[in-house]
Structure formats: structure tokens, C-alpha cells
């Protein structure tokens, strides 16, 4: 690595949030910060604004002077990198870092979870994806098709179904329970509020309903059923990547942790805790 590089910066950017980790060139942890979403689907210029602002926030929080970008290497795992046009535009607008390495948030999560070694991850956040790194260096990805046709077991998937249950309850086509009442309160009231909110919701908006599903699941059978279906779908992703169960499997992302009690017992038994997060994986991108 170039001797002029003083800081290594790892960025995990999803639809709902951005996490930044800064280490010294020798690997010493220095700073961390969190910001709003920086998925490329939110706009290329927006993604760069959020990334740069969150990096600046990390240095400020650590009491460090803001360095020149040419003294920094930046590794990023961002949602939306699958879209080659977006990824090319994002790299073209890079403002002058000494080194830049860009990958999907799923691959960064995979690297972080297993320390760069072979393994499988199922990452559940606003979206969902599964990735595997095999002993021969090969990689495979499952899911990641995006909302609304994919993203099973994700926050957006759960939230969309919670909204649908609330709409059905308003129509009299389904029961009102703890979940549907919580959704209606969240969106601001009755039929008109639900119609307005639903017409403007994007994947991140639907994902904000996911915590309501988790909170209601102990007492609401419909919420419980949604989480159990999510657990089944997450296991299906893992099995598709490693049918014989030869590799360690980590369930990652904020929703992955919350889903633990609703996972099929066979899936729960085969899980190993992730060693690090996607921001740690983004730092590993700089070493590859």
C-alpha cells in the first residue's frame, strides 16, 4: 500500500443507514460513525454526500483533524452496486481518494463475517441477499433481486406484508390485532392515512414497519407467522448456497439478529456468530 496513505476507511452503505469505520494505516481502530442510507438506488450524488458526511462525522467524533482525501484509502460495500451503470457513475464521481475499492454490501458483509475466509452469509436488512465464498476462491450469490420482486425475509418484505394486513383489516377482510393497530398508528390513523402512506412508501419506508412486526409477534399470530416465514426463506437462501452444510454460516444484518427466535431449529443450530460487520469487510477490500 502507498506509504502516503495514513487512514483506511470502511463504509457499509444500505438503504436505511450507513456505517463508517476508520483505522490507521497500521490497523489501529480510530473512529466510527453512522449516517442515513447511501444505497445507490437513492441517487449517486446523494450516496457520495452521505458517505463523505459520515466519514467527516467519524473524524470529528474521534477528535481528529479532517485529513486530505489523498491520504485516505476508501473501501465501500454499497447496496446497488449490482447495477453496473450506477457503480460506474459512482466511481466516476469519486472526489480524490488515494485508493478506492467498491463492492456490493453483500460481499463486504461476507468478508467481514468470516474474516475473509470461506463461508456463507445471509444478510437481512432493508433488502436481503445470500453470498458464499468457497475454498477454491469461487463466489456465488443467491437472492438480491431487489424489492418488490425479491428481498424475501428482509425489512422491506416484512413491512410490505404488515401494511397489506393493515389494509385488509381496514377493509374488513382480515382481523385487527396488535400488528395492524400498530401499523395504522405508525402511518397516522385510518383509511386515508394508510392510502397516502402506502402510495409514497419505498423499500426503506416499508422496512420501518419491520420493528412493529417483531414487537407484535409474541402476542399476534399474524406477526408470528410472518417472522416464521422469513426464517424459512432465510434458511432456503443458505441451503441454496451450501446444500451439504460444509461451510460456516452467519446470519447478518439488523433484522438477522432480531429474527433469531423465529428461525427453524435446524437453521439455528448451524449458525456461527459473524466475526465482523460489513464495514470491517469493506476494510478488508483494501487488503485484497
N, C-alpha and C positions, 0 to 999 in steps of 0.2 A: 504494500500500500504506500502511496505517496507520502513522503516524510512531512509534507506541508499540512497534511490533514490532522487536525487537532481533536475533532469531535466526530463520533459516529452517531447517527440519528436513525432510529427505527420508528416507522409510522404504521399503525394499523387503522385503516380508514374504511368504515362501513356506512350503511345508510342512516344509522341513528347516532353514531358517535365516532370520534377519532381519538386514538391514544398514541402518545408520543413518549419515547424513551431515549435519553441521551446518555452516552458513555464516552469516556475519554478514549484517546487512540490506543491506550494500553488496556482497555476493557473495564476500567473503574466506573461503576454507576455514578452518575452525576445528577440527573434530573428526570422528571416525568411530568406529564400534564395530560388533560383530557379536554376535548372540544366537541363541537357539533359534528354532524355527519359530513364526510368528504367523499362519498361514493361518486364515481364518475358520472353516474346517471343524473346526479344533481347539477351537473354542469362542470366543464373543465376549469373555467376561471374560478368558480365557486370552490372547487376542490383545492386549487392552489391557495386561495385566500385562507381557507380553514387550516390547511397544513402549515402554512407559514405563520399564521397567528398562533397556532397551538405550539409550534416549535418555540416561538418567541416567549410564550407563556411559560414554557418549561424552563428556559434560561432565567427568566425573571424570578420564578418561584425558587430557584436554587441560588439566587443572589449572584448569578454570573453575568458578566458583560455580554451583550449580543455580539457574537463573532461574525466575521465576514463569511459569506456563503462559500467562498473558495477554500475556506479552512474546514469545511464540513463535508462528510460523505453521507448521503441520504439513501436509506433503503425503505421502500414502501410496499406494503401489501394492501391493495385497494380493491374494493368492490367495483366491478365494472370493467376491469382490465381485460376480461374475455373479449370485449368489443375492441377489435384491433384499431378501428378508426379513433375511438376515444383514447386508447392508450397512446397512439401515435401523436395525437393532438396534445395530450398531457405532457409527454416527453418534450415535444417541440416548444412548449411554453415554460420549460424549466428555467429558473432565474439565475443559474450560475454556480451550482454546487460543484465541488471538486470531483465528485463521483455520484452517480445516480443509478440505482438498481430498482426496477419496477416489476412487481409480480402480483398475482391475484391475492386477495385476502385469504383465500383458502390455502394456497401454497405457503404463505407466511405462517398461517396457523399450524400447518403440518410440520414445518421446520421447527417452530417453537415448541410444539407439544412433545416432540421426540428428540429434541436437541440435534436435529439434522440427520438423525439415523432412521432406518426403515421403520415404518409403522403406518397406521391408519388413523384418520381423524374424521369425525362427523361434527361439523360446526353449525351450530344453531344460533342465529341472531335475528336480525331483520329478515334475512334470507337463510337458506340452508344449502350445504354442499358437503360432499364427502371426497376425501383425497387419500391416496396411498402412495408411499414411496417404497419400492421393493428393493430387496438386497442387491439385485443386479443393476440398480440405478434407474430402472424404469419407473414411470409415474402413471397413475390413472386417476380420473376424476369421475364422480357419479353425482347426478343432480346438478344444481347450479343453473337450472334452466330459467330461473327468474320468475317473478310474480307477473301475472296471475296463473300462468300455466304450470309452474313448478313451485319450488321452495316449500315442499312438504315439510311439516313439523317446525316451520320457522315462526317467528313472531308475527310476520305479515299473514301467514297461513292461519294461525290461531285467531288473530284479530279479525280477519275477514269472516271466519265462521262464527265468531262471537257476535259480530254485527248482524250476520244473517239470522241467527237465533233471535236477536232482539227485534228485528223486523218481522219475523214470523209471529213473535209474541204480540206485537202491536196489531197485527192482522187478525189475531185470534186463531192462527194456525198452529200455535205451539204454546207451551206453558210459560208463565212468568215465574222466574226463580231468581236466586241471588245473582247469577251471572247476567241475565237480561236486565234486571233492575240496575245493576252496577254500570252496564254499558249505556243505558238510557241516561243515567245521572251524569256519566262522563261526557256524553255528547251534548247535554244541555236540556234534556226534557223529553218531550213526546215525539209525535209523528213528524212534525215539521222540522224539528231539530235533527232528528235522525236522518231525514231525507237530505237536508243541507249538508250535514257532516259527511255522510256516505258519498255524496256527489263530489266532494272535494278531497277525499282521503287518497293518499298514495301509500306505497308499501310501508314507509316509516310511520305514517298515520295509523294504519291498521296495527302495526307492531305495538303501538302504545296501548292497545287494548289487551295484549297478551298477559300483562300482570294481573288484569282483572280475572282472567280465566284461572290463573294459578291461585289467586286469593279465594276464588269461589269453589274450587274443586273439592275441598273437604266436605262441603255440605250440598253441593249441586251436582246431581248425576250427569247433567249435560256437559258441564265443565270437566268433570272427571272423565267422561267418555272422550272428549276432545284431546285431553292430555295423554290418555292411553293410546289413542290412535297415533298421536305424534310420536310416542315412544316406539310403537310398532314400525312406523315409517323410518325413524332414525336407525333402528336395527336393520331394516331392509337395505339401507344405504351401506352400512358396514359390511353386511354379508355379501353384497354385490362386489365390493372391493376385495374381500378376503374370504372366499367361501369356505375354506378349510380352517380358518381361525389360526393361521400361523403367525400373524403379526400382532404386536401390541396395538390396542385400540383406545383412543382418547376421545371423550365427548367434550366438546369445547364450545365456547360462547356463553354469553349470559343466560340464555334460555336453556342451554345444555345442562348447566348446573342446577337450574330450578326444576328441571324435568326429572331429576333422579328418582323420586319416589313413584313415578308413573312408568318407569321403564320395565319391559319384560324381564323377569328374573334371570333368564339366560343371558340377556344382553348386559345386565348389571354386573354379573359375575365375571365377564370377560374384560371389563373396562380397567384401564390403568389411569392414574391421575396425570394430567398434562404437566410436563416439566416447566414449560413457559408459555407465554401467550403469543399472539400474532406480532406484537411489537418486538418481542425477543426474536421471533422468526425473521422479521424484517431486518434486524441487525445481522443475523446470520447470512442474509442475502449478500451483504457487503464482503463476507469472507469467502464467497463461492465464486 
